[in-house]
Amino acid sequence: MITLTLLHPLKSVAVQKWNFEPNSVIRIGRANDNEVVLYSAVVSRHHLEIRPRGEDWALISLGSNGTFINGKKINKVLVKDGMIIRLASSGPKIQITLSQEAESANGQPNQNSKRQPLTSRDISKETVMN
């Protein structure tokens, strides 16, 4: 199980969570065909992918504004439990949690990401404008 948590830009508390089963390919971006849709001016249509790599997960940055960990731009890294990534240098922050236990009641990814995409108002104006 992998859990993605969108963090509030100022308080670093959870705004929304998505759970995915192992062997899922998770795409994050502005386009509606992503598993996690974030409407923010700095997020690319297809910003990044998280995919299984053996027993690990690999994060691949695809966006033109980059993906950052601790302020450093990355292209491809292995995911570590608890790591926080930032989409663009001033965009939304997502914490990645790895778990062996299923947290979702039905064992399926949270489908709200496609039905109710987050807008820049949900993420906050500061995230979009900086």
KOLDO-217886 format. One record per residue (C-alpha): residue number from 1; x, y, z. Coordinates in pm, 1 decimal. Layout:
<mardos>
sese, x, y, z
NUM, X, Y, Z
...
</mardos>
This chain:
<mardos>
sese, x, y, z
1, 0.0, 0.0, 0.0
2, 117.7, 349.5, -80.0
3, -55.7, 659.1, 55.6
4, -18.4, 1007.0, -91.1
5, -113.2, 1295.3, 136.7
6, -158.4, 1647.1, 4.1
7, -24.4, 1880.8, 272.9
8, -156.5, 2225.8, 357.2
9, 98.8, 2478.5, 226.7
10, 143.9, 2662.3, 556.7
11, 60.7, 2415.6, 834.2
12, 186.9, 2087.3, 678.4
13, -132.5, 1908.2, 785.8
14, -326.4, 1669.4, 562.7
15, -571.9, 1823.6, 317.5
16, -654.2, 1508.1, 118.7
17, -529.4, 1147.5, 98.3
18, -518.5, 883.6, -173.5
19, -445.6, 512.8, -111.5
20, -311.9, 281.7, -381.8
21, -243.3, -89.7, -386.7
22, 101.0, -232.7, -470.4
23, 173.6, -269.2, -842.4
24, -23.9, 46.3, -923.1
25, 121.4, 310.4, -1152.2
26, 28.6, 644.9, -1000.8
27, 23.8, 952.8, -1221.2
28, -4.5, 1300.2, -1071.7
29, -82.7, 1615.0, -1266.0
30, -339.5, 1865.8, -1385.1
31, -495.8, 1646.8, -1657.9
32, -809.8, 1447.8, -1577.6
33, -650.8, 1118.5, -1687.6
34, -416.2, 1116.5, -1383.7
35, -487.6, 909.2, -1074.4
36, -427.7, 1222.2, -863.0
37, -552.5, 1544.8, -1021.2
38, -427.6, 1878.2, -882.3
39, -538.2, 2199.7, -1047.3
40, -255.0, 2442.9, -988.1
41, -88.4, 2676.0, -1235.8
42, 257.7, 2533.0, -1158.9
43, 154.9, 2166.0, -1190.6
44, 206.6, 2015.1, -1537.2
45, -66.8, 1815.1, -1709.5
46, 141.2, 1501.9, -1642.2
47, 377.5, 1611.6, -1367.3
48, 512.1, 1286.7, -1223.2
49, 474.0, 912.4, -1201.4
50, 524.7, 676.2, -910.7
51, 568.2, 317.0, -1023.8
52, 663.5, -12.2, -863.1
53, 1025.1, -118.9, -902.7
54, 1070.4, -463.6, -753.8
55, 1007.3, -428.6, -380.7
56, 1048.9, -49.9, -402.8
57, 875.2, 241.8, -570.9
58, 1036.7, 480.1, -820.0
59, 933.3, 843.2, -862.5
60, 987.2, 990.3, -1209.0
61, 948.7, 1363.6, -1264.0
62, 785.0, 1452.1, -1596.5
63, 676.8, 1814.2, -1541.9
64, 833.7, 2116.7, -1700.4
65, 847.7, 2296.9, -1363.4
66, 1020.8, 2003.0, -1195.1
67, 971.6, 1800.1, -880.2
68, 1167.0, 1885.6, -565.0
69, 1280.5, 1706.1, -250.6
70, 1428.2, 1924.8, 24.1
71, 1458.0, 2209.9, -225.4
72, 1659.0, 2003.7, -477.2
73, 1521.8, 1925.1, -821.2
74, 1503.4, 1552.9, -895.0
75, 1447.6, 1351.5, -1211.3
76, 1416.5, 996.9, -1078.4
77, 1451.8, 867.5, -721.4
78, 1351.6, 569.7, -512.2
79, 1062.7, 652.4, -281.3
80, 1135.5, 651.3, 91.4
81, 867.0, 618.6, 355.1
82, 763.2, 961.1, 483.7
83, 935.7, 1161.2, 212.3
84, 779.6, 1492.3, 108.7
85, 788.1, 1603.3, -253.1
86, 699.4, 1941.4, -394.8
87, 552.1, 1985.6, -741.0
88, 744.3, 2281.6, -887.0
89, 959.7, 2492.0, -657.4
90, 655.9, 2658.3, -499.8
91, 372.1, 2416.7, -574.2
92, 175.0, 2162.4, -375.5
93, 352.2, 1936.8, -124.4
94, 277.3, 1564.7, -108.4
95, 392.8, 1325.0, 161.1
96, 442.2, 962.6, 56.0
97, 378.7, 686.2, 309.8
98, 458.5, 321.7, 241.3
99, 265.1, 55.7, 431.4
100, 218.5, -319.8, 423.1
101, -137.6, -294.4, 554.8
102, -440.7, -196.7, 349.6
103, -597.5, 119.8, 484.4
104, -890.2, 145.0, 246.5
105, -1204.3, -46.4, 338.1
106, -1257.2, -196.0, -7.2
107, -888.5, -236.5, -103.8
108, -922.7, 4.9, -394.0
109, -755.8, 341.4, -455.8
110, -951.2, 647.4, -352.2
111, -1138.4, 742.0, -668.6
112, -1228.9, 1092.7, -547.0
113, -918.4, 1229.1, -716.6
114, -1083.4, 1198.1, -1058.8
115, -1435.1, 1291.9, -953.4
116, -1339.3, 1589.6, -740.0
117, -1010.2, 1738.3, -859.4
118, -856.1, 1995.3, -631.5
119, -849.4, 2350.6, -754.3
120, -602.3, 2623.9, -676.8
121, -856.6, 2754.7, -422.3
122, -845.2, 2419.4, -242.4
123, -465.8, 2417.5, -236.1
124, -448.5, 2789.7, -149.1
125, -364.0, 3098.1, -345.4
126, -16.2, 3113.4, -191.9
127, 76.1, 2775.8, -340.7
128, -36.1, 2877.1, -688.6
129, 109.0, 3228.0, -691.5
130, 455.0, 3165.3, -544.7
</mardos>
